[in-house]
Amino acid sequence: MTRQNSGQPAHTNRLIHETSPYLLQHAHNPVDWQAWSAAALEQARREDKPILLSIGYSACHWCHVMEHESFEDEGVAQVMNELFVCIKVDREERPDLDKIYQTAHQLLAQRPGGWPLNMFLAPAEHIPFFGGTYFPKTPRHGLPPFVEVLRRVAAYYRDHRADVEQQNAQVRAAFLQLAPEPPAPGLGIDAGVLDAAQAEMEQQFDPDHGGFGGAPKFPHPTSLERCLRYWAASSLQGTPNGKALEMARLSLHAMAAGGLYDQLGGGFCRYSVDEYWMIPHFEKMLYDNGPLLALYADAALATGHAEFRRIALETGTWAMREMQSPEGGYYSTLDADSEGHEGKFYVWTPEQVRVLLSAEEYQVFAPRFGLDRAPNFENEGWHLHVFQGADAIARAQRLDVARVNALLDNARQKLFEARERRVRPGRDEKILTAWNGLMIKGMARAGRLLDKPEYIASAGRALDFIRATLWKEGRLLATYKDGKAHLPAYLDDHAFLIDGLLELLQARWRSADLRFAVELAEVLLAHFQDKDNGGFYFTADDHEQLLHRPKPASDEAIPSGNGIAALALLRLGHLLGEPRYLDAAERTLKALYPALRRYPSAHNALLNAVEEYLEPTQTVVLRGRPETWSAWLSRCVQHYAPRRMVFAIPDGAVDLPAALASRAASGAVAAYICSGLACGTPVTELTELDDRLNDGEVRGVNR
């Protein structure tokens, strides 16, 4: 940022009026940035200037690099302002624009995009005719300097207008072809896609280090959840697929031991730059940690591994400590950088560690985290990564394992407290509805399965904040920052929040939360559903008209909105006996089934819905007084049962739907157990409950 002699910024552009931290980071660039708006688009049309659309997010390292190199440079900014209408977009606020223009980049360049994304759009229809990701200020990595790119793109638009228009027509036609192909008449949904997905994931699996593929390596929680669920389903059929369980177990162990996981503070970074999970890209995203929290809680229940329970608890505690606002909602991201260097907050030298620990603590800490080895980070630094188990250290040093663990706990706490005094990475404090839905589910599920009522309370605070602040006149908003909620919500906001609500209702019943889930489901059906072909569009029918209206099917960094919507509607439909929700879910699965069959393992969220469509959820409703049902609830979550929902509704609950109001307790506690829409007689004895639950859960795992 250039400053005047007075210390005030030398430049202020129109982004100063935005709330997004990412946009505000660019508010004092000499570039005449604007947010995406009707006024900016009209200016481009009126002046017949191409649009430079630059999309990024606040935790993006290369976004910061490009800003510092080019957008803060007076000379580069002058060229940008002269030749283009410059529009900045926060991808986390406008995932609709990001999806469209990332797809356009792939169509034009025949390779995936990324961030920062810089696309050049024709001003009339906003169709891109050229684009790229990071452009250096000076020639580097085989890339031309950014100013040269700017001048050549502007000249091409000026001198080859007919070619631009011809290419735009081709891009427009390509977008039309992206619509899901209609399913063949009579095509049924069968379990073969579940087997095919598992076979594909086995081919992609890294048997040495866990996870899928090579570097860079992402955690893919939806894929690992699918492995656990596939193993559970095969176990219930009497033919347990040990490979699926081992894929999940090895990956979860490796991720927890690696530098992807914050060994001192909890929580996971975005991805590993190597195949070993050792060195991460250090940003922490809410959307990764919510699903990973739920996954580790599930894995703890499925396998009995204490390590998985510890990781879940540390991640939940991290989320409450560092990501929950005083108002209740969860913040979005922690930056990768601090003091201008990626990872500086997290990296140590052996000397820094040695002065903080006692000799005995250092003696076990160094081999545990590899400080007795060569540095694994730049500038002779070390990013903590588990190299040796406590048992091996105890044997080598002739110590009791309990003593080793106590020393390690003390050492970790000392380093954590010392790290807290460092300059912290930046935090993007906008509150996104969709990502909050993911974390509400993670916190509620971990709280319920691991008996952590404070996690359930945390999820409840986040939900109450969203309902009070982002639910306005019967419609949901997507983002909140500094007292302002705005932007119409997307498919993911509705689907993830309904899914989170269903998990929270199982952790603590409130009739108002069920009503909210129903209201959100009604908005989905009224405004997002493709009423002709099935499935849900990413944007509502009254959303701003854009170049393309996506209907996303595959999982990306977050699970597919259509997959989560279908699963949530199946579950809500079975709970309430509401056929419209079940029909909408079925139509979604049939509409997207051709895409799912082509590449099953890219659609794991949809596969979870397929699984519960073919084998409906077991719904357990407990009625009675809360002080009498503790043992019943404990029994319901004693074993891993991914296709089970458990709702404990107190006798005094009011405003219940008819399907639930009729289930009044005939004694101290009554359990109503349904498979799909078929319900058995009420269970009033705990021993009978045990017999009735056996069919839906996995027992006897080799722990």
Secondary structure as UniProt FT lines:
FT   TURN            5..6
FT   HELIX           14..17
FT   HELIX           21..25
FT   TURN            26..28
FT   STRAND          34..35
FT   HELIX           38..47
FT   STRAND          51..56
FT   TURN            58..59
FT   HELIX           61..66
FT   HELIX           67..71
FT   HELIX           74..83
FT   STRAND          85..90
FT   TURN            91..93
FT   HELIX           95..109
FT   STRAND          117..121
FT   TURN            123..125
FT   STRAND          128..132
FT   TURN            141..142
FT   HELIX           146..159
FT   HELIX           161..176
FT   TURN            177..178
FT   TURN            185..186
FT   HELIX           192..204
FT   TURN            207..209
FT   HELIX           221..236
FT   TURN            237..238
FT   HELIX           242..257
FT   TURN            259..260
FT   TURN            263..265
FT   STRAND          271..272
FT   TURN            275..276
FT   STRAND          280..281
FT   STRAND          284..285
FT   HELIX           286..303
FT   HELIX           306..318
FT   HELIX           319..323
FT   TURN            326..327
FT   STRAND          333..334
FT   STRAND          337..338
FT   TURN            339..340
FT   STRAND          341..342
FT   TURN            343..346
FT   HELIX           350..356
FT   HELIX           359..369
FT   TURN            370..372
FT   TURN            378..380
FT   STRAND          381..382
FT   HELIX           390..397
FT   HELIX           401..419
FT   TURN            420..421
FT   STRAND          427..428
FT   STRAND          431..432
FT   HELIX           433..449
FT   TURN            450..451
FT   HELIX           453..469
FT   STRAND          471..472
FT   TURN            473..474
FT   STRAND          475..481
FT   TURN            482..483
FT   STRAND          484..488
FT   HELIX           491..507
FT   HELIX           511..523
FT   HELIX           524..528
FT   TURN            531..533
FT   TURN            541..542
FT   HELIX           561..576
FT   HELIX           579..598
FT   HELIX           600..602
FT   HELIX           604..614
FT   STRAND          618..624
FT   HELIX           626..628
FT   HELIX           630..636
FT   TURN            642..643
FT   STRAND          644..650
FT   TURN            651..652
FT   HELIX           658..661
FT   STRAND          669..675
FT   TURN            676..677
FT   STRAND          678..679
FT   HELIX           686..693
FT   HELIX           694..696
//
